[in-house]
């Protein structure tokens, strides 16, 4: 008799735990859907503004010029001169 009561109690506790799990999963899904909707790119508001540069904020370092000769090969396709030999 006692064992039957224990089995019945355990079955009821299992059903309660499964219901709590289902409720928690539903709440989690609802909250994640809200978060995903609030961070959707279509929902973001972008405010555009410009900040003018001051002369004192602009600094030019070294200016470098690099040159690499190119030639058109016999097939008509340009390539670096070093590659054509």
C-alpha positions in Angstrom: 0.0 0.0 0.0 2.8 2.4 1.0 4.7 1.7 -2.3 1.6 2.5 -4.3 1.3 5.8 -2.6 5.0 6.5 -3.2 4.6 5.7 -6.9 1.5 7.9 -7.1 3.3 10.8 -5.3 6.4 10.4 -7.5 4.2 10.4 -10.7 2.4 13.6 -9.5 5.7 15.3 -8.7 7.1 14.3 -12.1 4.0 15.8 -13.8 4.3 19.0 -11.8 8.0 19.3 -12.6 7.3 18.7 -16.3 4.6 21.4 -16.2 7.0 23.9 -14.5 9.6 23.1 -17.1 7.1 23.7 -20.0 6.1 27.0 -18.4 9.7 28.1 -18.0 10.5 27.2 -21.6 7.5 29.1 -22.8 8.5 32.2 -20.7 12.1 31.9 -22.0 10.9 31.7 -25.6 8.6 34.7 -25.1 11.4 36.8 -23.5 14.0 35.9 -26.3 11.4 36.8 -28.9 11.0 40.2 -27.3 14.8 40.7 -27.2 15.2 39.6 -30.8 12.4 41.9 -31.9 13.9 44.9 -30.0 17.3 44.4 -31.6 16.1 43.9 -35.2 17.9 46.1 -37.7 14.6 47.5 -38.9 13.7 48.7 -35.3 17.0 50.5 -34.7 16.8 54.2 -34.9 19.9 55.9 -36.3 20.5 59.6 -35.8 22.9 61.2 -38.2 24.9 64.2 -37.3 28.2 65.6 -38.4 31.1 67.0 -36.3 33.2 69.5 -38.2 37.0 68.9 -38.0 39.2 71.5 -36.4 42.5 72.4 -38.1 44.2 71.5 -34.8 42.7 68.0 -34.9 44.2 67.1 -38.3 47.7 65.8 -38.5 49.4 64.5 -41.7 52.3 62.1 -41.1 54.6 60.9 -43.8 53.4 61.0 -47.4 54.6 58.0 -49.4 54.4 57.3 -53.1 54.8 53.7 -54.3 55.1 52.8 -58.0 55.1 49.4 -59.6 55.5 49.2 -63.4 52.9 47.1 -65.3 53.0 45.9 -68.9 50.5 44.3 -71.2 51.6 40.8 -72.1 51.4 39.1 -75.4 47.9 37.8 -74.5 46.7 41.4 -73.9 46.3 41.0 -70.1 48.1 43.6 -68.0 50.5 42.1 -65.4 53.3 43.5 -63.2 56.4 44.0 -65.3 58.4 41.7 -63.0 56.0 38.9 -63.8 56.4 39.2 -67.6 60.2 38.7 -67.5 
